[in-house]
Amino acid sequence: MTTPDPTRTPQAPLRRARRAFVLVALVLPVLIVAVSALVLGSWLPSFRADVTIHWGIEGADGFGPASTYLWLLLGIGLGIPILLTVTTLVAVGAHWGSTARFLGAVSAGMSAFAGVICLGSLAIQRDLAPSADVPGIAGVMGLAFAALIAVGALAWFVQPRVRSIAGAPLEPRHDVPVADRERVVWVGSTTMPTGALVFLVLVLLGLVALAAGMAVAGIPLAWVSGLVALVVGLAVAATTSFRVRVTPDGIDARAVIGWPRKTIPVAEIVSARAVHISPFGEFGGWGWRLAPDGRSGIVMRQGPAIEVHRRDHGPFVITIDGAEEAAALLQAYVDRSAGQTPSEGTGRAAR
């Protein structure tokens, strides 16, 4: 006999939600892009010279063949929806909820945005005299964002609402008896999966190499590339690994460089428990995240996590190995602070 997994969406609503998601996230973008491409293709013969493909603060400042807009339409209007659809179906799996519904709406909205941008940019340049100034693109941008919001909202509402199911509580392994004046400390670390770290490091190395190459070649504004590489390097250091401590004062999590940091005093904690987390299904990704259901946290990987329920804020989650022990020790301190008998839990602590 198979025990149901309480973290998974029931099969019937899951099938309905996935069907609706595929329709709005993939089928609708294909239709929008197909119609837009047909219209755009019928316009291309009328543009014999280069057209404006970029506008700056001063107006038109970039030029290229009109067919550029066809590739932009395919890349933005179809490429992004395909990427979001595949990623969502694979990463969310059976842990369906508001995150997947939102990504379906984004996919549909992006296809409408791309269609309006590409067609609108060409439309304002049709039948212009060779010496005429190209109009500004502000109106087209406004229409494009309006289309993104309208189509995205429609895609959101046509999908069924499936309640996000929080991770299942994990069973404790050992008791953590803590005497009144005893001080027990639990220390652990949480890091992004190796594959994600390797990818981020390769991106960072590529940016460093680009900045160095530009500097050696004497290219103007090479410092901009160096600044981007520095910012990305700091972001990687600040978001890929955290050190977590549970003490009688509460729980503290800080990045390896000391910031960002999250400290929750024991007086603000209602309860703590260990749960199983699906990062993409519940939080829409990895890193310091905010979930649609009001939870927030440091979500590095799928698996065990400490879930801290606070008095005046939503729950805070930290994915980490040994979450059962850490949560049990934290709950013991919460009980002791409230004058209760420490609750039974688990512990891997350093005395």
N, C-alpha and C positions, 0 to 999 in steps of 0.2 A: 504494500500500500504506500502511495506517495503522499508525503505531507505537503500541503499547499505552501507556497512561498508568500508570506504576507507583504513582501515588498513589491510584488508584481501585480500589474493591473489584471483584473479578471478577463478571461478570453473573449467573451461577447462584446463588451465595450471596447476592448483593445482592438478587435478586428474592425469595428465601425470607425474608430478613431484613426487607425492606420489607413483605411480606404479613403476617408475624407482628406487626410493629410496628403496622400499621393495625388489626389485630384487637384488640390489647391497649390501644392508645392511643386508639382512636376507637369501635370497635364495642362493646367491653366497657363503656366509660363510658356509651354511649347506652343499653345494656340496664339497667345499674345505675340510671341516672337515671330511665328510664321506669318501672321497677318501683317505685322510691321515690316518684315523682310520683303514681302510681296510689294507693299507700297513703296518702300525704299528702293527696291530694285527697278520699279517702273520710273523712278525719278532719275536714276543714275545717268542715263543717256543725255539728259539735258544739262549736265555739268561737265563741260569739256575741259575746263581748267581746274587748278587746285581750288579748294574751298577752305573756309575758316574751320579749323578743328579745335581751336583753343582761344578762350577769351581771358584777358587779364584785367587788372584794374583800369588800365587805359583803353580797353576795348580789344578788338581782334589782334592777336599776336602770334598765332600759330596756324600753319597752313599745310594742306596735304590733299591727296585724292579723296573724292567723295565716297569711294568704297570703304574708306576708313570707318565710316559710321556703321557699315554692315558688320564689320568685325567687332566693333564696340557693342553693337546690339547682341551679337551672338555670345560674346564673352561675358557681358554683364547680365543680360536678360535671360540667358540660358545656362551659361557656365556656373554662375553663382547658385541658381536654384538647384542644379544637378548636384553640386557639391554639398549644399545644405541638406538636400533630400537623402543622399547616400549616407552622409555623416550621421544624420538624425536616426535613420532606420537602423544603422549598425550600432551606434553608441547608446542610444536610448533603450533599444530592445523592448523588453516587456515592462520597463519602468516608465510607463507613459504618464504624461501630465501636462501642465501648463507650458512648460518649456518647449516641448515638441509642438504644441499647438501654436505657440508664438513663432517658432522657426518656420512653420508652414506659411504663416501670414507674411513673414519677411520675404520668403521666396517669391510668393505671388506679387507682393508689392515691388520687389526689385525688378521683375520683368516689366511691369507697367512703367516704372521709373525709366528704365532703359529705352523702352519704346518711345516715350514722349520726348526724352532728351535727344535721341537720334533723329527722329522724324521732325521734331520742332527745330533743331539746329539747322537742318537742311531746308525746311520750309521757309524760314526767314531769309534764306539766300537765293531762293528760286526767282528767276526773272529779274535779278538785279543787273543793272548796267555795269560794264566792266570797271568803270571809274567810281561807282557808287560805294559809299561807306556801308560796311556790314552792320546791321542793327545789333544792339546789345542783346545779351542772352538772359537777362534777369527775368523777363516774362516767361520764357521757356522753362527756366529752373523752377519758378513758382508753380507752373502747371505740372512739372515732373514730380515735385514733392507732394503736391495735392493728389496726384494719381497714386503715388506710393502709399499715402495714408488711406485713401479711399479703398483701393483694391486690397490693401493689407487688412483693413478693418473688416471688409466683406469676407475675406478668407478666414479671419479669426472667428467670426460669428457663424459661418456655415459649418465649422468643425464642431463635433460634439464636445461638450465639457466633460473631461475625465479628471477626477480628483487625484492629485498627486498623493501617492501612498508613501509615507515616511518609512525610512529604513527600519527593519525589524530589530527589536532589542536583542542584544547578545547576552547569553547566559554567563554569570560569574563563574570563575574557576576556583578561587580561594577566598577565604575570609580575610578581612583587614581590620582586626581589632586595634583601635587607637585609644590609649588611655587619655585621661583628662589633660594632663600636662605633657603628653608625649608628642614629639615632632617627627613626623614621617614625611619624606620627600620623594616624589616620583619624577623622574626625568626621562624624556624621550625626544626623538626627532622625527620629522616627517619631511619627505622629499618627493619631488615629482618623479614619475617613472623614468627609467634610464633612456628610453627611446625619445621622450619629450626633451630631456636634458641635452641629449646629443644633438637633436634638431636645433635647439636654441643656441647651443654653443657654435654650431656650424654657421648659423645665421650671423651671430656676432663676429666670428672670424671673417666671414665674407665682408661685413661692413668695415672691419678694421683694415682688411686688405684693400678695399676700395678707397678708403680715406688715405691710406699710405700711397697707393698708386697715383691718386690725384695730386697729392702733395709733391711727390717726386717729379711728376710731369709738369708741375707749375700751373695747374689748372686753377683759375680764379674760384674763390669760394670753396676751396677744398676743406677749409675749416668746418664748413657746415656738415660734411660727411663725417668728420672726426667727432663733432658734437653729437650727431645722431648715434654713432657707435658708442660714445660714452654714456648717453642716456639709456640705450638698449642694454649696455653692460650693467648699469646700476639697477635697471628693472629686473634683469635676470637674477642678479644677486639678491634682490629684495623680495622676490616672489617664488623662488624655486625650492627653498629649504627653510624650515622653521624649527626652533628649539622650544620644547614644551615642558613646563614645570608645574607640578601640583604640590602645593604647600598648605600649611594651616591657614595662610592668608587668602587662598583662592587658586586660580589657574592663570598662568602667564604663557603667552606664545610670542616669540619674536623672531624676526628673520636673522640670518647669519650675520648680516651687517648691522644688526641692532634696530633697524626700522624697516618696515612697519612693525608695530608691536600691539598686542591686545592683552589687556589685563582685566580680569573679572574678579573683584573681591568676593570673598565667601559670603559677606553680608548681602550681596545682590543676587545670590544664587538661590533659586527655589529647589531645584533638584538637578542631578546629573545622572546620565546613564550612557551605556555603550550601545551603538546602533550600527547597522550595515548601510553604507552609503553608495549610491550610484551617481557619480559626479555629473555626467551629462544628462541623465534622466531626471535628476532632482534639482541640479543647479545650473545646467546649461553649459558646463565646461569645468575647467580646472583653474586653481589659483584662489585668490581672495574673492569670494563669490557672494551674491545675493540671490536667493531663490524666490520664485513668484509667491510662495506661501508665507513669506516674511522671515524665513530663516536666513542666516548669513554664516560665513565661516571660512576657514582655511581648508580648501578641498584639493588635496594633492593626488589622490588615487582612489580607486574603488576598493571598498573593504571596510574594516572596522573604524569607528570614529567615536570621539567623545561628544555627546550632545548636552550642552549646558542650558538649562531653562532659567531665564532671568526674570526678575520681578517687573521691570518697567520696559523691557525690550523683548524682541523675538529670540528664539533659541539660537545659540552660537555653536557651530560644529567644527571640530578639528579631526581630520582623518589621520590616524596614526596607529601603528602596531602597538598592541598592549592596551588598547582603549578600555578593555574590560577592567583591568587593574587600576588604571588611572581614574576612571569614572567612579569606581567603587571607593577609592580612597577619598576622592573629592566629596562624594556623598557622605562619607563618614565625618568629614570636617563640617559639612553643612549641618548635619544632625547635631554634632557637638556644639556648633555655634548657636543652634536653636534650643539647646538645652535638652535634646532628645538623646535616647540611646543610639549610638552609632549603628547605622544600618549594615546589614551583612553585604559584603562585596568581595572584591578581588584585589590582589595587590602584588606588584613587583616594585618594592620600594627600597630606598637606601636610608637606613636609620643613622 
